[in-house]
Amino acid sequence: MSCINAAIEAIESRDPGDKFTYSEVARRFGVDRSTLSRRHQQIRGSNEAKSRNQQLLHPHQELQLLEHIDELTEAGLPPTRTMIQNFASAIAGRAASQSWVTRFFHRHPDAIISRWSTGLDRNRHRADSVYKYESYFDLLSTKMAQHHIRAQDVYNMDEKGFLIGVTGRSKRVFSKQKYETGGFKKVIQDGNRDWITVIAAICADGSTLPPAIIYEATSGNMYARWVDDIAIDDPVYVTSSPSGWTNDQVGLAWLEQVFDRHTKEKAGNHTRLLILDGHGSHVTMDTHTLQPLDVVMFKPLAAAYSLSLQHYLQASHGLLAVRKDDFYRLFKPAWDSSFIKKHALKAFKATGIAPIDPEVVLKKFRKSTLTAPPPLVNVSRATITNLINQAYDPSSIAANNLSDILLRLQAAKEIAEYEKDALRAALHQRKAFHSGAVWWSPCKLREARFRQLVKEKEKEKELLDKIELKEAKENNRIYQLKIKEAARAAREEAKKVRDEAKAVKAAELDAKRRDRDAAKAIQQPQSGKRKASKPAAKQQPKKRRVGGAGGGTLAEVAAPAPPPTTTRRGRAVNTPAKYR
C-alpha cells in the first residue's frame, strides 16, 4: 500500500469525533499535505485510479475474463482473438477494438499466450446434436416403409485406409533391464506410408460384398506385380487412383460394377437401400455413429491387419521391406477373419438400423433438462459504481471491496449471457434443421436427371449468349472500323479528285499562258519595226489680227517641236498613245 493510501486509511479509521489535521497526518506518513487533502476530499484521484477509470474493463473484470479463458482452455475450446474481443464488448457494454485485445495480451503475459493450433475433430464427439439422429431415423423408417425394403436388401458401404507398413498399438514383453535403459522401448515397423484404400460393404442379413482395393498410383496405371498374389477365384476387385482414396469416378464405377452386380439378383424386383456417408467422394465423418462398418467392422479389420503385418516383420526379423506387392497377402487373412456374418449382424444392430431401434443411438445423447435460472438485470460498470457510491463512502475500504466483488460478478454474468445467446442460437437449429440425407428413388433420379439436364441447357444457353454477345461486340467493332476506313478512303478519294482538278486547271491556265505568249511572239515579226510615234494632232491655235479689225496681217504662233523618236543611243522610243 502506498503512503498516501495509508494516510487516507488512517483518517478513515479514526473514531468518530476525533479531531485531526491534514498537516499532522501528512508529516506522520511523509506525504504532501495538499495531495493528502485533495485525495481525501476526492478533488483529484491518483494517476492509477484515473488510468483504471479510462480502461475498457476494470482490473477485476479482466481477472474474471482470464478465469473464463482458463476454463475454455481446459474444456478444449481456447478462444480466438475475436472471441476475446466479443467477451470484452459484452462485459463493457460497448465495442472493444482489436488494439484493446493486443493491450490485454501485453497486460497479462504470464496468464495467456497466443499460439497457432490445429482443429480437434469433433465429428465423433458425443456432443453431436440429437436432432440430427432423430431426423435420420425418421427418414430411414419412413422410406423403408414406403418402398417396402427388406432387411436382406439393406447395405452399408464405407472405406478404410491402410498405411501398409505401419502397425497398430500392441502390448509387448520387454527385457526389464533393456527397457529401463531407455533405448529399447519401441517395436520395429516397416514405416512404409504408401496409402491403400479398401471399399467394403455389408448387408443386414449378415452377408458381405467382395472388397474393392484402391492402390495409390500417380499415373493411374495398375502394375501386375501388385496383384500377383490374387488367385483367379478370389472375390476381390482392384483399381487405382492418384491419391489412393475414392473419388466420384471410382465411387460410381463401384456402384455399377461391384454393388449392382452382386446385389441385383438377390433383390429381384425389390428396392435396395445403400447407406453411406456423404459421398463427394466419401469424405465426411458426421455419421460415424450411424455407420455399421465404422462402429463394429473396421476395428477388428485394422487389428487383424496389424497382426498379420507384425507376424510378417517377426518372420523376416525386420529385414524385408513391406511393399504394395505384399499388401493383398497380408490383407486377405485379416478380411476373412473379421468380415464374418456374426460381426455384420452385430454392426447393424449396434447402429439401430436392423432391426430399426433409434434408442440404441439416441440414448447416448440424452441429457437431463435443466431449469433455466431467472433472468438477471443488465447492469454496467458505471451503474455498479454509482450504486456503491450512493450506499457507501466512495473512498472507504468496504466500498472498494464491494466494487471489486460486484465487478467480477458482473463480468462473469455478461460472459455467461453472451455464451447463453450463442448456445440458444445453436440449439434453435432444431426448428430449421435440414438433414443432409438424400434418398435416391427412381422417381427422384428421373427428376434429378431432368433438373441436371435443365441446368446444363441453361448453362449452354448462357454460354451461347455470352459467345453471341462477344461475337456481336466483335462484329460491331469490325463494322465501326470498316466505317472509319471507308470514311478515310472517301476523304482520300475526294482529296485526290480535288488535287486532279487543281492540276487540270493549272494545266489549262499554263496552256493559255503559253498560247498567249506564242501569239505575241508571232505578231511581233509580222508587224516589223514600229513606226515612230507621231504626236497627236493638235488644234490650231487661234490667230489674232494685228492692227485692228479692219484688216491687217495675222501673226502665227510657232508649233512646239515633236518629241524625239529615238534615244541618244539610237534605240526607238515607244511613245504612249495619248502623246502620239
C-alpha positions as CSV (number, residue, x, y, z in Angstrom):
1,M,0.0,0.0,0.0
2,S,1.3,3.5,-0.9
3,C,2.0,6.1,1.8
4,I,-0.9,8.3,0.5
5,N,-3.3,5.4,0.7
6,A,-2.1,4.5,4.2
7,A,-2.6,8.1,5.3
8,I,-6.2,8.1,3.9
9,E,-6.9,4.8,5.6
10,A,-5.7,6.2,8.9
11,I,-8.0,9.2,8.5
12,E,-10.9,6.9,7.7
13,S,-10.2,4.5,10.6
14,R,-10.3,7.2,13.3
15,D,-13.0,7.1,15.9
16,P,-16.0,9.4,15.4
17,G,-15.3,12.8,16.9
18,D,-11.5,12.5,16.9
19,K,-10.0,15.7,15.5
20,F,-7.1,15.7,13.1
21,T,-5.3,18.0,10.8
22,Y,-4.0,17.1,7.3
23,S,-0.6,18.6,8.2
24,E,-0.2,16.3,11.2
25,V,-1.2,13.2,9.2
26,A,0.9,14.2,6.2
27,R,4.0,14.6,8.5
28,R,3.4,11.3,10.1
29,F,3.2,9.4,6.8
30,G,5.7,11.6,4.9
31,V,3.3,12.8,2.2
32,D,2.4,16.2,0.8
33,R,-0.3,17.9,2.8
34,S,-2.1,19.3,-0.3
35,T,-2.1,16.0,-2.1
36,L,-3.5,14.3,1.0
37,S,-6.3,16.7,1.4
38,R,-7.3,16.6,-2.3
39,R,-7.2,12.8,-2.4
40,H,-9.2,12.5,0.8
41,Q,-11.7,15.0,-0.3
42,Q,-11.8,13.4,-3.8
43,I,-10.9,16.6,-5.5
44,R,-8.4,14.7,-7.7
45,G,-7.8,11.0,-7.9
46,S,-4.5,9.2,-8.3
47,N,-2.9,8.6,-11.7
48,E,-3.5,4.9,-11.1
49,A,-7.2,5.5,-10.4
50,K,-7.5,7.7,-13.5
51,S,-5.9,5.1,-15.7
52,R,-8.2,2.5,-14.3
53,N,-11.2,4.5,-15.0
54,Q,-10.1,5.1,-18.6
55,Q,-9.7,1.4,-19.3
56,L,-12.4,-0.5,-21.0
57,L,-12.6,-3.1,-18.3
58,H,-11.8,-2.8,-14.6
59,P,-8.8,-4.9,-13.5
60,H,-11.2,-7.2,-11.6
61,Q,-13.3,-7.6,-14.7
62,E,-10.2,-8.6,-16.6
63,L,-9.3,-11.1,-13.9
64,Q,-12.7,-12.7,-14.4
65,L,-12.2,-12.8,-18.2
66,L,-8.8,-14.5,-17.6
67,E,-10.5,-17.1,-15.4
68,H,-13.1,-17.7,-18.2
69,I,-10.3,-18.1,-20.8
70,D,-8.7,-20.7,-18.4
71,E,-12.0,-22.6,-18.2
72,L,-12.4,-22.6,-22.0
73,T,-8.8,-23.8,-22.5
74,E,-9.4,-26.7,-20.1
75,A,-12.6,-27.6,-22.0
76,G,-10.6,-27.8,-25.2
77,L,-12.2,-24.7,-26.6
78,P,-9.5,-21.9,-26.3
79,P,-10.9,-18.7,-27.6
80,T,-9.7,-16.7,-30.6
81,R,-8.8,-13.0,-30.5
82,T,-12.2,-12.2,-32.0
83,M,-13.9,-14.2,-29.2
84,I,-12.0,-12.3,-26.5
85,Q,-13.0,-9.1,-28.2
86,N,-16.6,-10.1,-28.1
87,F,-16.4,-11.1,-24.4
88,A,-14.9,-7.8,-23.5
89,S,-17.6,-5.9,-25.5
90,A,-20.3,-7.9,-23.7
91,I,-18.8,-7.1,-20.3
92,A,-18.2,-3.4,-21.0
93,G,-21.4,-2.8,-22.8
94,R,-19.6,-1.1,-25.7
95,A,-17.4,-2.2,-28.5
96,A,-13.8,-3.3,-27.8
97,S,-11.2,-2.8,-30.5
98,Q,-8.5,-5.1,-31.8
99,S,-5.9,-2.8,-30.3
100,W,-7.6,-3.4,-26.9
101,V,-7.1,-7.1,-27.3
102,T,-3.4,-6.5,-28.0
103,R,-3.0,-4.4,-24.9
104,F,-4.9,-7.0,-22.9
105,F,-2.3,-9.6,-24.0
106,H,0.5,-7.2,-23.0
107,R,-1.0,-6.6,-19.6
108,H,-1.2,-10.3,-18.8
109,P,1.8,-12.0,-20.5
110,D,2.0,-14.6,-17.7
111,A,-1.6,-15.6,-17.8
112,I,-2.4,-16.0,-21.5
113,I,-0.5,-16.9,-24.7
114,S,-1.4,-16.9,-28.3
115,R,-0.4,-19.9,-30.4
116,W,-1.4,-21.5,-33.7
117,S,-3.5,-24.6,-33.1
118,T,-4.9,-27.3,-35.3
119,G,-8.6,-28.2,-35.0
120,L,-9.8,-31.2,-33.0
121,D,-12.1,-33.4,-35.0
122,R,-15.5,-33.2,-33.3
123,N,-17.3,-35.4,-35.8
124,R,-17.0,-38.3,-33.5
125,H,-17.7,-36.3,-30.3
126,R,-20.6,-37.1,-28.1
127,A,-21.8,-33.5,-28.4
128,D,-23.4,-34.2,-31.7
129,S,-26.9,-32.8,-32.0
130,V,-29.6,-35.4,-31.1
131,Y,-31.9,-33.8,-33.6
132,K,-29.7,-34.9,-36.5
133,Y,-30.1,-38.5,-35.4
134,E,-33.8,-38.2,-34.8
135,S,-34.2,-36.8,-38.3
136,Y,-32.1,-39.6,-39.7
137,F,-34.1,-42.4,-38.1
138,D,-37.4,-40.7,-39.0
139,L,-36.3,-40.6,-42.7
140,L,-35.0,-44.1,-42.5
141,S,-38.1,-45.7,-41.1
142,T,-40.4,-43.7,-43.5
143,K,-38.5,-44.6,-46.6
144,M,-38.2,-48.3,-45.7
145,A,-41.9,-48.5,-45.1
146,Q,-42.7,-46.5,-48.2
147,H,-40.6,-48.7,-50.5
148,H,-41.2,-52.0,-48.6
149,I,-37.4,-52.5,-48.2
150,R,-36.5,-55.9,-46.7
151,A,-33.6,-56.5,-44.3
152,Q,-31.7,-58.6,-46.9
153,D,-31.8,-55.5,-49.2
154,V,-30.2,-53.1,-46.7
155,Y,-26.5,-52.4,-47.2
156,N,-23.8,-50.3,-45.7
157,M,-20.8,-49.1,-47.7
158,D,-17.7,-47.4,-46.3
159,E,-14.0,-47.1,-46.9
160,K,-11.0,-48.0,-44.8
161,G,-7.5,-46.7,-45.4
162,F,-4.3,-48.5,-44.7
163,L,-0.7,-47.3,-44.3
164,I,0.7,-50.6,-45.5
165,G,3.9,-50.6,-43.4
166,V,2.6,-49.1,-40.1
167,T,1.5,-51.4,-37.3
168,G,-1.1,-50.5,-34.7
169,R,-0.5,-50.3,-31.0
170,S,0.2,-53.6,-29.3
171,K,1.3,-54.8,-25.9
172,R,4.8,-56.4,-25.8
173,V,7.0,-58.1,-23.3
174,F,10.4,-56.4,-22.9
175,S,13.5,-57.3,-21.1
176,K,13.2,-55.2,-17.9
177,Q,16.9,-54.3,-17.9
178,K,16.9,-53.3,-21.5
179,Y,13.6,-51.4,-21.2
180,E,14.8,-49.4,-18.2
181,T,17.9,-48.3,-20.0
182,G,15.6,-46.3,-22.3
183,G,16.9,-47.5,-25.6
184,F,14.6,-50.4,-26.2
185,K,11.0,-49.2,-25.8
186,K,9.8,-49.3,-29.4
187,V,8.8,-52.1,-31.8
188,I,10.3,-52.2,-35.3
189,Q,7.9,-51.4,-38.1
190,D,8.5,-51.1,-41.8
191,G,7.2,-47.5,-41.8
192,N,6.1,-47.6,-45.4
193,R,3.4,-45.0,-45.7
194,D,2.0,-45.8,-49.1
195,W,-1.7,-45.4,-48.9
196,I,-4.2,-48.1,-49.9
197,T,-8.0,-47.8,-49.5
198,V,-10.5,-50.7,-49.3
199,I,-14.2,-50.2,-50.1
200,A,-16.2,-52.5,-48.0
201,A,-20.0,-53.3,-48.0
202,I,-22.1,-55.5,-45.7
203,C,-25.7,-56.5,-45.7
204,A,-28.2,-56.5,-42.8
205,D,-28.7,-60.3,-43.4
206,G,-25.0,-60.8,-42.4
207,S,-23.6,-61.3,-45.9
208,T,-20.7,-59.2,-47.2
209,L,-19.7,-58.0,-50.7
210,P,-16.2,-58.6,-52.1
211,P,-13.6,-55.9,-51.0
212,A,-12.6,-53.3,-53.6
213,I,-9.0,-52.3,-53.2
214,I,-7.7,-48.9,-54.5
215,Y,-4.0,-48.6,-54.9
216,E,-2.2,-45.3,-54.9
217,A,-0.8,-44.6,-58.4
218,T,0.0,-41.1,-59.6
219,S,-0.1,-42.2,-63.2
220,G,-3.4,-44.1,-62.7
221,N,-1.9,-47.3,-64.0
222,M,-2.0,-50.7,-62.3
223,Y,1.1,-52.8,-62.1
224,A,0.9,-56.5,-62.5
225,R,3.2,-57.2,-59.5
226,W,0.7,-55.6,-57.2
227,V,-1.9,-58.3,-57.9
228,D,0.3,-61.3,-58.4
229,D,-0.9,-62.9,-55.1
230,I,-4.6,-62.6,-56.2
231,A,-6.0,-66.0,-57.2
232,I,-8.2,-66.4,-60.1
233,D,-11.2,-67.3,-57.9
234,D,-10.6,-64.7,-55.1
235,P,-13.7,-62.4,-54.7
236,V,-11.9,-59.1,-54.9
237,Y,-11.8,-56.0,-57.1
238,V,-8.8,-53.7,-57.6
239,T,-8.3,-50.3,-59.2
240,S,-6.0,-47.2,-58.7
241,S,-6.4,-43.5,-58.2
242,P,-3.8,-40.7,-57.9
243,S,-4.4,-40.3,-54.2
244,G,-5.3,-43.8,-53.1
245,W,-8.7,-42.5,-52.0
246,T,-12.0,-42.9,-53.7
247,N,-13.3,-40.2,-55.9
248,D,-16.6,-39.6,-57.8
249,Q,-15.5,-41.7,-60.8
250,V,-14.3,-44.6,-58.6
251,G,-17.4,-44.5,-56.5
252,L,-19.7,-44.5,-59.4
253,A,-17.8,-47.4,-61.0
254,W,-18.1,-49.3,-57.8
255,L,-21.8,-48.9,-57.7
256,E,-22.2,-50.1,-61.3
257,Q,-19.6,-52.8,-61.5
258,V,-19.5,-54.2,-57.9
259,F,-22.6,-53.3,-55.9
260,D,-25.2,-53.7,-58.6
261,R,-23.6,-56.9,-59.9
262,H,-23.6,-58.6,-56.5
263,T,-27.0,-57.5,-55.2
264,K,-29.3,-57.3,-58.2
265,E,-30.1,-61.0,-58.4
266,K,-30.8,-61.3,-54.7
267,A,-33.0,-58.2,-54.7
268,G,-35.1,-59.3,-57.7
269,N,-37.8,-56.6,-58.1
270,H,-37.4,-55.3,-54.6
271,T,-35.8,-51.9,-53.8
272,R,-32.3,-51.9,-52.4
273,L,-31.1,-49.5,-49.8
274,L,-27.4,-48.4,-49.6
275,I,-26.4,-46.4,-46.5
276,L,-23.2,-44.5,-46.8
277,D,-21.5,-41.3,-45.6
278,G,-21.8,-38.1,-47.7
279,H,-20.1,-39.1,-50.9
280,G,-18.4,-36.4,-52.8
281,S,-16.2,-38.7,-52.8
282,H,-16.7,-40.3,-49.4
283,V,-15.0,-37.8,-47.1
284,T,-17.4,-36.7,-44.4
285,M,-17.4,-38.3,-40.9
286,D,-20.6,-36.7,-39.5
287,T,-22.5,-40.0,-39.4
288,H,-19.8,-42.2,-37.9
289,T,-22.2,-43.2,-35.1
290,L,-24.7,-44.5,-37.7
291,Q,-22.3,-46.4,-39.9
292,P,-22.3,-50.2,-39.1
293,L,-18.9,-50.6,-40.7
294,D,-17.4,-47.8,-38.7
295,V,-19.0,-48.9,-35.4
296,V,-18.2,-52.6,-35.5
297,M,-16.4,-53.9,-38.6
298,F,-13.3,-51.8,-39.2
299,K,-11.8,-52.0,-35.8
300,P,-11.2,-55.8,-35.9
301,L,-10.1,-55.5,-39.5
302,A,-7.4,-53.0,-38.6
303,A,-6.3,-55.1,-35.6
304,A,-6.2,-58.2,-37.8
305,Y,-4.1,-56.5,-40.5
306,S,-1.8,-55.1,-37.9
307,L,-1.3,-58.6,-36.5
308,S,-0.6,-60.0,-40.0
309,L,2.0,-57.3,-40.5
310,Q,3.6,-58.0,-37.2
311,H,3.9,-61.7,-38.0
312,Y,5.5,-60.8,-41.3
313,L,8.0,-58.5,-39.8
314,Q,8.7,-61.0,-37.0
315,A,9.3,-63.8,-39.5
316,S,11.7,-61.6,-41.6
317,H,13.4,-60.1,-38.5
318,G,12.5,-56.7,-39.9
319,L,14.9,-57.2,-42.8
320,L,12.3,-57.3,-45.6
321,A,10.5,-54.2,-46.7
322,V,6.7,-54.1,-47.0
323,R,5.7,-53.0,-50.5
324,K,2.4,-52.7,-52.3
325,D,3.1,-56.2,-53.7
326,D,2.7,-57.6,-50.2
327,F,-0.5,-55.9,-49.2
328,Y,-3.0,-58.3,-50.5
329,R,-1.2,-61.3,-49.0
330,L,-1.3,-59.5,-45.6
331,F,-4.8,-58.2,-46.1
332,K,-6.7,-61.3,-47.1
333,P,-6.5,-63.3,-43.8
334,A,-7.4,-60.1,-41.9
335,W,-10.5,-59.7,-44.1
336,D,-11.5,-63.3,-43.9
337,S,-11.3,-63.3,-40.1
338,S,-13.1,-60.0,-39.4
339,F,-15.8,-59.8,-42.1
340,I,-18.0,-62.6,-40.9
341,K,-21.7,-62.9,-40.5
342,K,-21.7,-62.5,-36.7
343,H,-19.9,-59.2,-36.9
344,A,-22.1,-57.9,-39.7
345,L,-25.4,-58.7,-37.8
346,K,-23.9,-57.0,-34.7
347,A,-23.0,-53.9,-36.7
348,F,-26.5,-53.3,-38.0
349,K,-28.0,-53.9,-34.5
350,A,-25.5,-51.6,-32.8
351,T,-26.5,-48.7,-35.1
352,G,-30.2,-49.3,-34.7
353,I,-30.8,-50.0,-38.4
354,A,-31.8,-53.7,-38.5
355,P,-34.0,-54.0,-36.6
356,I,-34.8,-50.3,-36.5
357,D,-34.3,-49.1,-33.0
358,P,-33.4,-45.4,-32.7
359,E,-32.9,-45.6,-28.9
360,V,-29.8,-47.6,-29.4
361,V,-28.1,-44.5,-30.7
362,L,-30.2,-41.7,-29.2
363,K,-29.7,-42.9,-25.6
364,K,-26.1,-42.0,-25.9
365,F,-27.0,-38.3,-26.4
366,R,-29.9,-37.9,-24.0
367,K,-29.3,-35.3,-21.4
368,S,-31.3,-34.2,-18.4
369,T,-33.3,-31.0,-18.8
370,L,-32.1,-28.1,-16.6
371,T,-34.4,-25.4,-15.2
372,A,-33.3,-22.1,-16.5
373,P,-32.4,-19.5,-13.8
374,P,-34.4,-16.3,-13.6
375,P,-33.1,-13.5,-15.9
376,L,-30.6,-11.1,-14.3
377,V,-30.9,-7.3,-14.6
378,N,-28.4,-5.9,-17.1
379,V,-26.0,-3.6,-15.3
380,S,-22.9,-1.9,-16.4
381,R,-19.7,-1.0,-14.7
382,A,-20.8,2.6,-14.3
383,T,-24.2,1.5,-12.8
384,I,-22.4,-0.6,-10.2
385,T,-20.1,2.3,-9.3
386,N,-22.9,4.7,-8.9
387,L,-24.9,2.3,-6.7
388,I,-21.9,1.7,-4.4
389,N,-21.2,5.5,-4.2
390,Q,-24.8,6.1,-3.1
391,A,-24.7,3.4,-0.4
392,Y,-21.1,3.9,0.9
393,D,-18.4,6.4,1.2
394,P,-16.5,6.1,-2.2
395,S,-13.1,6.3,-0.5
396,S,-13.8,3.6,2.1
397,I,-12.3,0.1,2.0
398,A,-15.7,-1.5,2.2
399,A,-16.8,0.3,-0.9
400,N,-13.7,-0.8,-2.8
401,N,-14.1,-4.4,-1.8
402,L,-17.7,-4.5,-2.7
403,S,-17.0,-2.8,-6.0
404,D,-14.3,-5.5,-6.8
405,I,-16.7,-8.3,-6.0
406,L,-19.6,-6.9,-8.0
407,L,-17.4,-6.1,-11.0
408,R,-16.2,-9.6,-11.2
409,L,-19.7,-11.0,-10.8
410,Q,-20.9,-8.6,-13.5
411,A,-18.1,-9.7,-15.8
412,A,-18.9,-13.4,-15.2
413,K,-22.6,-12.7,-15.7
414,E,-22.0,-10.9,-19.1
415,I,-19.8,-13.7,-20.3
416,A,-22.4,-16.3,-19.4
417,E,-25.1,-14.2,-21.1
418,Y,-23.0,-14.0,-24.2
419,E,-22.4,-17.7,-24.3
420,K,-26.0,-18.5,-23.5
421,D,-27.2,-16.5,-26.5
422,A,-24.7,-18.4,-28.7
423,L,-25.9,-21.7,-27.3
424,R,-29.5,-20.8,-27.8
425,A,-28.8,-19.9,-31.4
426,A,-27.1,-23.3,-31.9
427,L,-30.0,-25.2,-30.3
428,H,-32.5,-23.2,-32.3
429,Q,-31.4,-25.2,-35.4
430,R,-34.0,-27.8,-34.4
431,K,-36.7,-25.7,-35.9
432,A,-34.9,-25.2,-39.2
433,F,-32.6,-28.2,-39.4
434,H,-32.4,-30.0,-42.7
435,S,-30.8,-33.4,-42.7
436,G,-28.1,-34.0,-45.2
437,A,-29.5,-37.4,-46.1
438,V,-30.9,-37.9,-49.6
439,W,-32.8,-41.0,-50.8
440,W,-32.4,-41.6,-54.5
441,S,-35.6,-43.3,-55.7
442,P,-36.2,-43.9,-59.4
443,C,-38.6,-41.1,-59.4
444,K,-36.2,-38.7,-57.8
445,L,-33.4,-39.9,-60.0
446,R,-35.5,-39.0,-63.0
447,E,-36.3,-35.6,-61.5
448,A,-32.6,-35.1,-60.7
449,R,-31.7,-36.0,-64.3
450,F,-34.3,-33.6,-65.6
451,R,-33.0,-30.8,-63.3
452,Q,-29.5,-31.6,-64.3
453,L,-30.4,-31.5,-68.0
454,V,-32.2,-28.2,-67.5
455,K,-29.2,-26.8,-65.7
456,E,-26.9,-28.0,-68.5
457,K,-29.2,-26.4,-71.1
458,E,-29.3,-23.2,-69.2
459,K,-25.5,-23.2,-68.8
460,E,-25.2,-24.0,-72.5
461,K,-27.7,-21.2,-73.4
462,E,-25.9,-18.8,-71.1
463,L,-22.6,-19.8,-72.7
464,L,-24.0,-19.3,-76.2
465,D,-25.5,-16.0,-75.2
466,K,-22.1,-14.9,-74.0
467,I,-20.5,-16.1,-77.2
468,E,-23.1,-14.4,-79.3
469,L,-22.7,-11.2,-77.3
470,K,-19.0,-11.4,-77.7
471,E,-19.3,-12.0,-81.4
472,A,-21.8,-9.1,-81.7
473,K,-19.4,-6.8,-79.9
474,E,-16.6,-8.0,-82.2
475,N,-18.7,-7.6,-85.3
476,N,-19.7,-4.1,-84.2
477,R,-16.1,-3.3,-83.6
478,I,-15.1,-4.5,-87.0
479,Y,-18.1,-2.6,-88.5
480,Q,-17.1,0.6,-86.9
481,L,-13.5,0.0,-88.1
482,K,-14.9,-0.5,-91.6
483,I,-16.9,2.7,-91.4
484,K,-13.9,4.6,-90.3
485,E,-11.8,3.0,-93.0
486,A,-14.5,3.8,-95.7
487,A,-14.7,7.4,-94.4
488,R,-10.9,7.7,-94.6
489,A,-10.9,6.3,-98.1
490,A,-13.6,8.7,-99.2
491,R,-11.7,11.6,-97.8
492,E,-8.6,10.4,-99.6
493,E,-10.5,10.0,-102.9
494,A,-12.1,13.4,-102.6
495,K,-8.7,14.9,-101.9
496,K,-7.3,13.1,-104.9
497,V,-10.2,14.4,-107.1
498,R,-9.6,17.9,-105.8
499,D,-5.9,17.6,-106.5
500,E,-6.6,16.3,-110.0
501,A,-9.0,19.2,-110.7
502,K,-6.4,21.7,-109.4
503,A,-3.8,20.1,-111.7
504,V,-6.1,20.2,-114.7
505,K,-7.0,23.9,-114.0
506,A,-3.3,24.7,-113.5
507,A,-2.5,22.9,-116.8
508,E,-5.3,24.9,-118.6
509,L,-4.0,28.2,-117.2
510,D,-0.5,27.2,-118.2
511,A,-1.6,26.3,-121.7
512,K,-3.5,29.6,-122.1
513,R,-0.4,31.5,-120.9
514,R,1.8,29.6,-123.4
515,D,-0.7,30.3,-126.2
516,R,-0.9,33.9,-125.4
517,D,2.9,34.2,-125.2
518,A,3.1,32.3,-128.5
519,A,0.6,34.6,-130.2
520,K,2.6,37.6,-129.1
521,A,5.7,36.1,-130.4
522,I,4.1,35.6,-133.8
523,Q,2.6,39.1,-134.0
524,Q,5.9,40.9,-133.4
525,P,7.8,39.7,-136.5
526,Q,4.8,40.3,-138.7
527,S,4.4,43.9,-137.8
528,G,8.1,44.7,-138.3
529,K,9.5,47.7,-136.6
530,R,7.2,50.0,-135.1
531,K,6.9,53.4,-136.7
532,A,7.9,56.3,-134.6
533,S,5.1,57.6,-132.7
534,K,3.6,60.7,-134.2
535,P,2.3,63.3,-131.9
536,A,-1.4,63.7,-131.8
537,A,-2.9,66.3,-134.0
538,K,-3.5,69.4,-132.1
539,Q,-6.0,72.1,-132.6
540,Q,-4.5,75.1,-134.4
541,P,-4.3,78.0,-132.1
542,K,-6.4,81.0,-132.9
543,K,-4.8,83.7,-134.9
544,R,-5.2,87.3,-133.8
545,R,-5.3,90.1,-136.1
546,V,-2.7,92.8,-135.8
547,G,-3.8,96.3,-136.3
548,G,-7.4,96.1,-135.6
549,A,-10.5,94.6,-137.1
550,G,-10.2,96.4,-140.4
551,G,-7.7,94.1,-141.7
552,G,-4.1,93.5,-141.3
553,T,-1.9,90.5,-141.3
554,L,-2.4,87.7,-138.9
555,A,0.6,86.7,-136.8
556,E,1.0,82.9,-136.4
557,V,2.4,81.2,-133.3
558,A,5.0,78.6,-133.9
559,A,4.1,74.9,-133.0
560,P,6.2,73.0,-130.4
561,A,8.9,70.5,-131.6
562,P,7.8,66.8,-131.7
563,P,9.2,64.5,-129.1
564,P,12.2,62.5,-130.0
565,T,11.6,59.1,-131.6
566,T,15.0,57.7,-130.7
567,T,17.2,57.7,-127.8
568,R,20.7,59.1,-127.7
569,R,21.9,55.6,-128.5
570,G,19.6,55.2,-131.4
571,R,17.0,53.0,-130.0
572,A,13.4,53.6,-130.9
573,V,11.2,55.2,-128.3
574,N,7.7,53.7,-127.9
575,T,5.6,56.9,-127.3
576,P,2.4,56.3,-125.4
577,A,-0.7,56.6,-127.4
578,K,-2.0,59.7,-125.7
579,Y,1.1,61.5,-126.7
580,R,1.1,60.4,-130.3
